[in-house]
Amino acid sequence: MYCVRKVTEDLYWVGGNDHRLTLFENIHPIPQGVSYNSYLLLDEKTVLFDTVDWSICRQFLENIKQVLHGRDLDYMVINHMEPDHAACIEEIILRYPNVKIVCTEKAALFMHQFGFHIDGKLLEVKEGDSMSFGKHNVVFVFAPMVHWPEAMVTFDTTNGVLFSADAFGSFKSLDGKLFNDETNFDRDWIDEARRYYTNIVGKYGPHVQDLLKKAGTIDIKIICPLHGPVWRNDLGYLLDKYNKWSSYEPEVKGVMIVYGTMYGNTEAAANDLATRLVEKGMTNVVMYDVSKTHVSYLISETFKYSHVVLASVTYNLKIYPPMLNYIMDMKALNVQKRTFTLIENGSWAPQSGKLMRELLDDMKEITILDNEVSVNSAMKVDDMELMDDLSQSIIESMK
């Protein structure tokens, strides 16, 4: 049974949702599912913009058949060749053998690498090339490393629709609500949008900045991403978030405390610090157990907050393994422009503070506050003054 929605007068959403998948890219938890968006334009020529993941291919094909209503498919524009968007290319070719595939040269290379049978089907385009499908004229804008090297976006100059590939997307299933103004985005979606961006695209901030500069030169009215809601108003909200995330500027002023604890003593120290911060007036404080929180959520929150406290027990004379994994993910995703505070714990040879500092020192535009606290096994009365000084230094660094 088909399930489609009209985006504009002659543009239809023909994608679908997946609630059964538990891990996106087999690594990031998606407890609220994910959407795979594809769009079909009915003009003098019919044009499909991207396909979907194999998991919803049957729904996708039924949607296309319903919208075409007996017409042939003339073009398939592939903005992004990642398999969650390109898995059904050959299924489309089988059903619509006259279709031509519009893509970049590198996307064509990837199609061959994935073993797709596309001989005689390709129309390779370059940066700035345009096509007319009747009354609709589109321009192709390259977006390399957002977040694959072959990516492009397609801008419809007729109605202002930007087919934005993986840019401006989000985790979470649509569940009937296709448009941003059908949701309370700031309440129900922003955390998943940030987690999607920071973990999937976050490493490539400079490339996103380049795309934002290009976007600033065209009159965008609607953004059609490959995951998440279609944006048809309040575009400034979304663009502001992307500008902050891609320039690594903190979204809010606040303190994120991430602790690695074995028996609860390091957690107690983290809680003591959180209490002191709140008592001094900084109420925007969150705490996470690094062993219980998937690193994708930690990365998302790290992009959100201005200050990060790492409180780690020493383990085999090294950093506690889950904490080390989190720090290495921060480095891999190019986290920068943050202020860090360190708390270490150890019963006979505390080492985690020194080792965490060495790793953080390699990161760009990172500030590490000097008055690090070292706890021996458990906090004692003598440690309370040190913790108070630490909390005060965090407050002072926010001014």
N, C-alpha and C positions, 0 to 999 in steps of 0.2 A: 504494500500500500504506500502510495506516495505521500510526502509531507514537504511542501514547499511554501515559501513566503515571497511576496513581491517586495523588492527593495525600492525600485522606481517604476515608472510606467511600463518599461519594457525590459527591466532587469530583475532576475529572480534568484533567490538563495535556493540552492539545490543540495546543500550539504546534509550533515547529520550529526548526531551525538553518540558518544560512547560512554556508558556507565559501567561497563564490564571490565575495561582495562584498569588495572590497579597502579601501574607504573608507566609514566610517560618516558619514552626513550629507554625503558626498562631500568630507570634509575630514580625518577622524581615521582613521589606519591601524588595521585590525583583522586582523593576520596570523593570529590564532587564531580568527577568525570571530566570530559573534554569535548569540545565541538571540533568538527572538521568542516570548514566552510569552502564552498565552491559556488560560483555564480554563472548564470546563463543569460546572455543577452540575445534578445530577439529583434533583429534589425533586418535590412535587406539580406544581410548575411547573419547566420547564427554563430554565436561565439561562446565557448565555455572557458571560464577563467579558473584554471587549476582543477585537480581532481581531489580525491580524499584517500584516507587510509583504507587498507584492504578490509579492515574489520567492519566497515559500514558500506562496502561497495554495492551490495544488493539494493539497499535503500537509495543510494546515490543514483544508480542506473534507473530505478523506477521513477525517481524525481525528474531526471532528464527526459525520459520518455513522455511523461505527462506534460511538461512545459513545451517540448517541441511539437507535440500533438500532430505527429505525422511528418513534420519537416525534417530535412536532413541536417546534420551538423557540419558546418563549413570550416570553422577554426577552433583550435584548442590552444589557448595561451598558457604556457607554463612559466609562471613567475619564479617558482622555487621547486627544485628537483628532489627535495628530501622525501623519502618514501611515505611519510604520513600525508603527503599532498600529491604525490606522483604515482602511487601504487597502482592506480586504475587506468593508466594511460593505454595499455594494450587492450583492456576491456572496452574502452571507448573506440579504439581503432577497429576491433572485431565487429562492433555493432554499427559503426559509422565509417566505412572504409574510405570514403571520400574526404575525410577530415584532414586538414593541414595543421601541423604543430608549429606554433610560433614560440621561439625561445632564444636565449643567448647561445653563443658558440660553446661556452663551457657547459651549459645545461645539456646541449646535444651530446657532448663528450660523456657526461655522467649517464645519460640514457643508454649509451652504448656500454658503459661500464656495468650498468645494472642488467644488461642483457636484453634490453627492449628491442623489438623488431620494428624499426621506424624508417627503414630505407624508402626514399622517395616522398617522405611525409614532411620533411623539415623546411621551415622558413626561418633562417637565422636572422636576428635583428641586432642592430648596434645601438649604442647610446644616442638618444635623440631621434631615432627613426620613428616614423608615424605610419599608421594604417587607417583606412576608412572602411567601415562596414555598412555604409549607407548614410544615415544622418549622424551616426556616431563616429567621431574621429578620436583615435587614441595616440598617445606618445609613450614610448618605452624609456624608462629611466633606470639606469643600472644602479644597483645597491649592493656592491660586493662586500662580503663578510657581514651581512646583516641577515643571517649569520653564517651563510655558506658563500663561497666565492662566485657562484653562478647566478646569484639572486638578482632579480630586477623587480621594479614595480611598474604598473601600467596606469596611466592617467587618462581618463576620458574627458577630453576638452569640451565635449558637448554638454555634459551635465555635471561636471565637477567631481565625478566618482574616482577615487584613488583605490586601485586594487593593490594593497600594500604588502602582500606576501606575509612573512612572519613578523613584520613590524606592526606594532600596536595591537598585538594579540594577547591572549590570556588563557590560563588554565580555567576549567570549570565548564560544565555542560550548559547549553543555552536554555533548555527546558521550556521551549516555546517563546521565550523573550529574546527576539532577534536584535532589537535596537537598544542602544544605551539608555534612551529615555523611557524604556519599558522596565528599567531596573533602578534600584537605589545603588548606583555604582560605588559611591564612596563608602557605603555600608557593607554591601554584599560582594563586591567584585575587586576592589582595589588591592587587597592583600594577595589575591591569586594573580592579578595582572602584574603586580610587582614581582612576585615569586617567579612567574613565567619569564619576564624580561631579565631579571638579574641572573637567573641560572642558565637560560638558553642563549641570551644575547649579550649579557652583561660584560663579558670580556672585551667586546668590540665597541666600546663607547665612542671612540673617535670616528668609526665608520658610521655609527648612528648619527653623530653630529653632522657628518657630511650629508647624510640623507635628509636631515631636518633642514639644512641650509637649502638644499634643492627644493624641498617641499615649500619653503617660504617664498619661492618664486612663482608658484602656481596657485590658482584659486580653488582650493579644495573645499568641497561642500559635503561630501560623504566619504568616510573611510571604511573600506571593506577588507578586513584582515582575514587571515586563514584560520585563526582560532578566536573565539570570543565574540562579543557583540559588534554589530555594525554601528558606527558613529555617524549620526545625522544631525547632531547639534552639540553645542558646548565643546567644540573641538579644541578650544584653548586650554581646557582642563587637561585633556589627554596629552597635548603637545607640551604643556608645562611639566607634567610628570616625566615624560620621556627626555626632556631637556635636562632635568635634574639627575635622573638616573644615568644618562649617557655621559654627563659631565662629572659624575661621581660626587655631586653635591648632596649633603644630607637633606632628606625630606623634612625632618623635624629636629628640633633641639630636644635631646633626651638621652637617657642612659640605658643601654642594653647590657645586662650582666649575664655572661655565659660561664657556667661553672662545671668543672669535672670533679666529681666526688666519688669516693669508694664506700665510705661508711658514714657519710653525713657531716663530717667536720668541715670540709671545704664549703659545702652548701651552707652551713651555719655562718661561716665567715662572710659569704656572699650576701646572705640575708641580713647580717648585721650592717654591712655597707649600704644595702638598699634602704634599710630603716633610717640610717643617718642622713642619707640623701633626701629622703622624703621629709624628715624633720627640719631640714635646712631649706625646704621650699621647692625642691625639684621632685615633683610628683609624677613626671613622665618617665617612669622607671619600669622596665620589664626584666624578668629573670627566666633563663632557660637552662635546663639540665642537658648538657651536651651529649650525654649518653642516651637520652630519651627523645630528643628532638632531631628529626631528620635534617641533615645539613642544608637541604634546599630551603627550609624555613629559616634557618639561621642566616644564610646568605641574604635572603630577602630582607630580614630585619636589620642586618648590618648596613644594607643600602639605605634603610629608612632613618636610622638614628645617627646623631652626631658623635656620640661617645660610646665606646665599647670597653667593658671590663672583662678581662679574661682571668678567671680564678681556677687554677689547675693544681691538682695533686701531682706529686712526682711519682713516676711509675717506672721501675727498672732503671732508675737514674735518668729517665727521659721525661718528655711531656706525656701526659695521660693520652693514650692513643686516640680516643674520640676527639679530644681537643686538638691534637696534632692534625687530624683529618680536616677539621673545620678551618684551621689556620692555612693549611695547604690549599683548600678550596678558595679561601679568600685571595690568596696569592694568584691562583690560576685564573680567577675571574677579575683580576685587576683592581681589587678594592683599594681605594685611596681617599685622601682628604678626611681622615677620621682621627680622633684622639683616643688613644688606648691607655688603659690603666691595668696593672698586673698585680695579681695576688698569687703567691705560690704556697704550697703546703708540702711537708715532708717530715718523716719521723726521725731520720738519721742523716740524710744528705739532700736537702732541698735543692733542686736543680731546675725546676720547670720555669721559674721566672727568668733566669738568665737565657735559657734556650728559647723561650717565647720571644724575648726581646731581640735575639739574633735573627729570628725569622721575620719579625715585623720590621726590623731595620732595613730590609731589602725592598720594602714596599714604598710606593710613591707618595710623597706628601703626607706622611704619617707622623703624628706627634705622639710620643710616649711620655707620660708623666713620670717624673723622677722618683717620687716617694712610694716606691713599690713596697708591699707588705709581705713578709715571709712568716708563715705560721708553722710552728713545730707541733705537729699532730693535731692539736685543737687550740682554739682561741682561749686566751687567758686574760686576766684583768690587765696585765701589762700591755697587751695588744690593743686595748680599746682606744688608747690615746693615738696610736699609730693609725688605726682605722678612722678615727675622727679627722685626723690630719689629711688622710687620703680623700675622704668625702669632701672636705673643704677645698682641697686642690682641684677636684673635679668641678665643683661649683664655680670656683674662681676662673677656671679655664673656659667656662661658658660665657663669660662676660665680654 
